[in-house]
Amino acid sequence: MEKYAINKNMLRQLSLMKNHSGPSPQILDSLYAQMVLEVSIYQFQKSKFQKDIDHALEVGDKVQFKKLAEEYNEVLSTYKDGITCSEQGFEFTIQFEE
């Protein structure tokens, strides 16, 4: 199973938002949906690049390997500081750990 982490601080923040007056249930639903989408996109991209890179190595395609490795590193760079989800002034950041 792939390793990723949802920051405990983020879960605490969502819990606090849910237990206090503030965002409506619709806003919380939107934030949860954004979180699930971001985690899914990250997992899919990471898995696909890893499979494609492994295949390029198996067939000895150095050019394809280099291209895929650069693109893979760009994706990892996009997620290295986490992704912030926001809705009507409420936000939280999902941290992706390696």
C-alpha positions in Angstrom: 0.0 0.0 0.0 1.3 3.5 -0.8 2.3 5.7 2.0 0.8 9.1 2.4 -0.3 11.0 5.4 -3.0 13.4 6.3 -1.6 15.8 8.8 -3.0 15.2 12.3 -3.2 19.0 12.7 -5.4 19.2 9.6 -7.8 16.5 11.1 -7.9 18.4 14.4 -8.6 21.7 12.5 -11.5 20.0 10.6 -12.8 18.6 13.9 -12.7 22.1 15.5 -14.4 23.6 12.6 -17.1 21.0 12.8 -17.7 21.5 16.5 -17.8 25.3 16.5 -20.1 27.7 14.8 -18.5 28.5 11.5 -18.7 26.6 8.3 -21.9 25.0 7.3 -22.1 21.3 6.7 -22.0 22.0 3.0 -18.7 23.8 3.4 -17.3 20.9 5.4 -18.5 18.5 2.8 -16.8 20.5 0.1 -13.5 20.6 2.1 -13.7 16.8 2.7 -14.4 16.2 -1.1 -11.5 18.4 -2.1 -9.2 16.5 0.3 -10.3 13.1 -1.1 -9.8 14.4 -4.6 -6.3 15.8 -3.9 -5.2 12.6 -2.2 -6.6 10.5 -5.1 -4.9 12.6 -7.7 -1.6 12.4 -5.9 -1.8 8.6 -5.5 -2.8 8.1 -9.1 -0.1 10.3 -10.6 2.6 8.9 -8.3 1.6 5.2 -9.1 1.4 5.8 -12.8 4.8 7.5 -13.0 6.4 4.7 -11.0 5.0 2.0 -13.3 6.0 3.9 -16.4 9.5 4.6 -15.1 9.9 0.9 -14.2 8.8 -0.1 -17.7 11.3 2.3 -19.3 14.0 0.8 -17.2 12.9 -2.7 -18.1 13.1 -2.0 -21.8 16.2 0.1 -21.5 14.7 3.3 -22.9 17.0 6.0 -21.4 15.3 8.9 -23.1 11.8 7.9 -21.9 13.2 7.2 -18.4 14.8 10.6 -18.2 11.6 12.4 -19.5 9.4 10.5 -17.0 11.8 11.0 -14.1 11.7 14.8 -14.7 7.9 14.8 -14.9 7.7 12.7 -11.8 9.9 15.0 -9.9 7.8 18.0 -11.0 4.7 16.2 -9.6 6.5 15.5 -6.3 7.6 19.1 -6.2 4.0 20.3 -6.6 3.0 18.3 -3.5 6.1 18.7 -1.3 4.7 21.5 0.7 1.2 20.0 0.8 -2.0 21.2 -0.9 -4.3 23.8 0.6 -8.0 23.3 0.2 -10.3 26.2 0.7 -14.0 27.0 0.7 -15.6 30.4 1.5 -12.7 31.5 3.7 -12.1 28.2 5.5 -9.0 26.3 4.5 -6.7 23.5 5.5 -3.5 22.0 4.1 -3.0 18.3 3.3 0.6 17.2 3.9 1.9 14.3 1.8 4.8 12.4 3.4 7.3 10.1 1.8 
